[in-house]
């Protein structure tokens, strides 16, 4: 017997959205955990901004950096986007190239990994969030394999967006889709795709950008699992490294 066919991007997107929506619903059911979860996400967003001042300060890399910080690692609530996406996945899959649907499937899979790790971290951490408390909870509530998957998924999203940005005429198609997307009820998703596409198209080659993120996040991950907090307290150590 042959092996079962791997699910396509549409199926992965649908299944991942359902799991992420359930996870966020469970988080909101406990106000104390929800408050710590949001505090963790805000703290992480601030940490990321401190880790990438060079990319954020670069005219070439700033749009892609802001997209990653706001749309992939951001502290904002993505419930409207997720609920909307689950409702319109079949329509979306017919309207967009497979690679665009793959980008969204990867983003949702990153969401699932990140939210699961953040939820566990939030249960173990005390407020206010600080370097020592975060580092301890990081080690206690996540595995090296999970953190590596998180970094690898970010890298795959970047590579997929870079390929998406090379598709001829897609820019015009996405811009023309804005009003129909709003009318059809997936304006949040369209804005996610449009901002990612525009950022990567403007940047050109994403090689250095993605290598920088992968290198710094990997170095920080190994430092935290080794019990070191210097790189977390002083991101300049990562930047100089």
C-alpha positions as CSV (number, residue, x, y, z in Angstrom):
1,X,0.0,0.0,0.0
2,X,1.2,3.5,-0.8
3,X,1.5,6.2,1.8
4,X,-1.4,8.6,2.3
5,X,-1.3,11.8,0.3
6,X,0.0,14.8,2.2
7,X,-2.6,17.5,2.9
8,X,-2.5,20.5,0.5
9,X,-2.2,24.1,1.6
10,X,-6.0,24.6,1.6
11,X,-6.5,21.6,4.0
12,X,-3.6,22.6,6.2
13,X,-5.0,26.2,6.4
14,X,-8.4,25.0,7.4
15,X,-7.2,22.5,10.0
16,X,-4.7,24.9,11.5
17,X,-7.2,27.8,11.7
18,X,-9.6,25.5,13.6
19,X,-6.9,24.5,16.1
20,X,-5.7,28.1,16.6
21,X,-9.2,29.4,17.2
22,X,-9.8,26.7,19.8
23,X,-6.5,27.5,21.5
24,X,-7.3,31.2,21.7
25,X,-10.8,30.6,23.0
26,X,-9.4,28.5,25.8
27,X,-6.9,31.2,26.7
28,X,-9.6,33.8,26.9
29,X,-11.6,31.6,29.2
30,X,-9.2,32.2,32.0
31,X,-8.7,35.9,32.6
32,X,-5.6,35.5,34.8
33,X,-3.8,33.4,32.2
34,X,-5.1,35.6,29.4
35,X,-3.6,38.7,31.1
36,X,-0.2,37.0,31.5
37,X,-0.4,35.7,27.9
38,X,-0.9,39.2,26.5
39,X,1.9,40.6,28.8
40,X,4.3,37.9,27.4
41,X,3.4,38.8,23.9
42,X,3.9,42.5,24.4
43,X,7.3,41.8,26.1
44,X,8.4,39.6,23.3
45,X,7.4,42.2,20.7
46,X,9.5,44.8,22.5
47,X,12.4,42.3,22.7
48,X,12.2,41.6,19.0
49,X,12.3,45.4,18.2
50,X,15.5,45.7,20.4
51,X,17.1,42.7,18.6
52,X,16.6,44.1,15.1
53,X,17.3,47.9,15.2
54,X,19.6,47.5,12.2
55,X,16.9,45.9,10.0
56,X,14.2,48.3,11.3
57,X,16.5,51.2,10.5
58,X,17.3,50.1,7.0
59,X,15.2,51.6,4.1
60,X,15.5,48.3,2.3
61,X,14.7,46.0,5.1
62,X,12.3,48.1,7.3
63,X,9.0,47.1,5.5
64,X,9.8,43.4,5.7
65,X,10.9,43.8,9.4
66,X,7.7,45.5,10.3
67,X,5.7,42.9,8.5
68,X,7.4,40.1,10.5
69,X,7.1,42.0,13.8
70,X,3.5,43.0,13.4
71,X,2.0,40.1,11.4
72,X,3.9,37.1,12.5
73,X,5.3,37.9,16.0
74,X,2.9,40.8,16.9
75,X,1.1,41.3,20.1
76,X,-2.2,42.1,18.4
77,X,-5.3,39.9,18.4
78,X,-5.7,37.9,15.2
79,X,-9.1,36.4,16.1
80,X,-11.0,38.4,13.4
81,X,-8.5,37.4,10.7
82,X,-8.6,33.7,11.7
83,X,-12.4,33.5,12.0
84,X,-12.7,35.3,8.7
85,X,-10.2,33.0,7.0
86,X,-11.9,29.8,8.2
87,X,-15.1,31.0,6.7
88,X,-13.8,31.8,3.3
89,X,-11.0,29.3,2.7
90,X,-12.7,27.6,-0.3
91,X,-13.3,30.9,-2.0
92,X,-9.8,32.1,-1.2
93,X,-8.2,28.9,-2.7
94,X,-10.0,29.5,-5.9
95,X,-9.0,33.2,-6.2
96,X,-5.3,33.0,-5.2
97,X,-2.2,31.2,-6.5
98,X,-1.3,28.0,-4.5
99,X,1.8,29.7,-3.2
100,X,-0.3,32.5,-1.6
101,X,-2.5,30.0,0.1
102,X,0.7,28.2,1.2
103,X,2.0,31.4,2.7
104,X,-1.2,31.7,4.8
105,X,-1.1,28.1,5.8
106,X,2.5,28.6,7.1
107,X,1.5,31.7,9.0
108,X,-1.3,29.9,10.7
109,X,1.0,27.0,11.6
110,X,3.5,29.5,13.0
111,X,0.6,31.0,15.0
112,X,-0.3,27.5,16.4
113,X,3.3,26.8,17.5
114,X,3.8,30.3,18.9
115,X,0.5,30.5,20.7
116,X,0.9,27.1,22.3
117,X,4.4,28.0,23.6
118,X,3.2,31.4,24.8
119,X,0.2,29.9,26.6
120,X,2.4,27.5,28.5
121,X,4.9,30.2,29.2
122,X,2.1,32.5,30.5
123,X,0.9,29.8,32.9
124,X,4.4,29.6,34.4
125,X,5.5,33.2,34.5
126,X,4.8,35.9,37.1
127,X,4.0,39.5,36.3
128,X,5.6,41.8,35.6
129,X,7.6,40.0,32.9
130,X,11.4,40.4,33.3
131,X,14.5,38.8,31.8
132,X,15.1,36.2,34.6
133,X,11.4,35.2,34.8
134,X,11.0,34.9,31.1
135,X,14.2,32.9,30.7
136,X,13.2,30.5,33.4
137,X,9.7,30.0,32.0
138,X,11.1,29.6,28.5
139,X,13.3,26.7,29.5
140,X,10.6,25.1,31.6
141,X,7.7,25.2,29.2
142,X,9.1,24.6,25.7
143,X,11.4,22.1,24.1
144,X,14.4,22.8,21.8
145,X,12.6,21.0,19.0
146,X,9.5,23.3,19.3
147,X,11.6,26.4,19.4
148,X,13.6,25.2,16.4
149,X,10.3,24.6,14.5
150,X,9.2,28.1,15.3
151,X,12.4,29.6,13.8
152,X,12.3,27.3,10.8
153,X,8.6,28.2,10.1
154,X,9.5,31.9,10.1
155,X,12.2,31.2,7.6
156,X,9.9,29.2,5.4
157,X,7.3,32.0,5.4
158,X,10.0,34.4,4.3
159,X,11.2,32.1,1.5
160,X,7.6,31.6,0.3
161,X,6.9,35.3,0.3
162,X,10.1,35.9,-1.7
163,X,8.9,33.4,-4.3
164,X,5.4,34.9,-4.2
165,X,6.9,38.4,-4.9
166,X,8.5,37.1,-8.1
167,X,5.2,36.0,-9.7
168,X,4.5,38.3,-12.7
169,X,1.4,40.5,-12.6
170,X,0.5,39.3,-9.0
171,X,1.1,42.7,-7.6
172,X,-1.6,44.2,-9.8
173,X,-4.0,41.4,-9.1
174,X,-3.6,41.7,-5.4
175,X,-4.2,45.5,-5.5
176,X,-7.3,45.0,-7.7
177,X,-8.6,42.4,-5.3
178,X,-8.8,44.8,-2.4
179,X,-12.4,46.0,-2.8
180,X,-13.7,42.6,-3.7
181,X,-11.9,41.1,-0.8
182,X,-13.4,43.6,1.6
183,X,-16.9,42.9,0.1
184,X,-16.4,39.1,0.3
185,X,-15.4,39.3,4.0
186,X,-11.7,38.6,3.9
187,X,-10.3,42.0,4.1
188,X,-8.0,41.1,7.1
189,X,-6.5,38.2,5.1
190,X,-6.0,40.4,2.0
191,X,-4.2,43.0,4.0
192,X,-1.9,40.3,5.5
193,X,-1.0,39.0,2.0
194,X,-0.7,42.4,0.4
195,X,1.6,43.8,3.1
196,X,3.8,40.8,3.0
197,X,3.9,40.8,-0.8
198,X,4.7,44.5,-1.0
199,X,7.4,44.3,1.7
200,X,9.2,41.4,0.0
201,X,8.8,42.8,-3.5
202,X,10.4,46.1,-2.4
203,X,13.2,44.3,-0.6
204,X,14.3,42.1,-3.5
205,X,16.5,39.3,-2.4
206,X,15.6,38.1,1.1
207,X,18.7,36.0,1.7
208,X,20.6,38.4,4.1
209,X,17.4,39.4,5.9
210,X,16.3,35.8,6.6
211,X,19.8,34.7,7.5
212,X,20.0,37.5,10.1
213,X,16.7,36.6,11.7
214,X,17.6,32.8,11.7
215,X,21.0,33.4,13.1
216,X,20.0,35.8,16.0
217,X,17.0,33.8,17.0
218,X,18.9,30.5,17.0
219,X,21.8,32.0,19.0
220,X,19.3,33.4,21.6
221,X,17.5,30.0,21.7
222,X,20.7,28.1,22.5
223,X,21.7,30.7,25.1
224,X,18.4,30.4,26.9
225,X,18.4,26.6,27.0
226,X,22.0,26.8,28.3
227,X,20.8,29.0,31.2
228,X,22.4,32.2,29.9
229,X,20.4,35.5,30.0
230,X,23.0,38.0,28.8
231,X,21.9,37.8,25.2
232,X,18.3,38.4,26.3
233,X,19.2,41.3,28.6
234,X,21.5,42.9,26.0
235,X,20.5,42.2,22.4
236,X,23.7,44.0,21.3
237,X,25.5,40.8,22.0
238,X,23.4,39.1,19.3
239,X,23.8,42.0,16.9
240,X,27.6,42.1,17.2
241,X,27.7,38.3,17.0
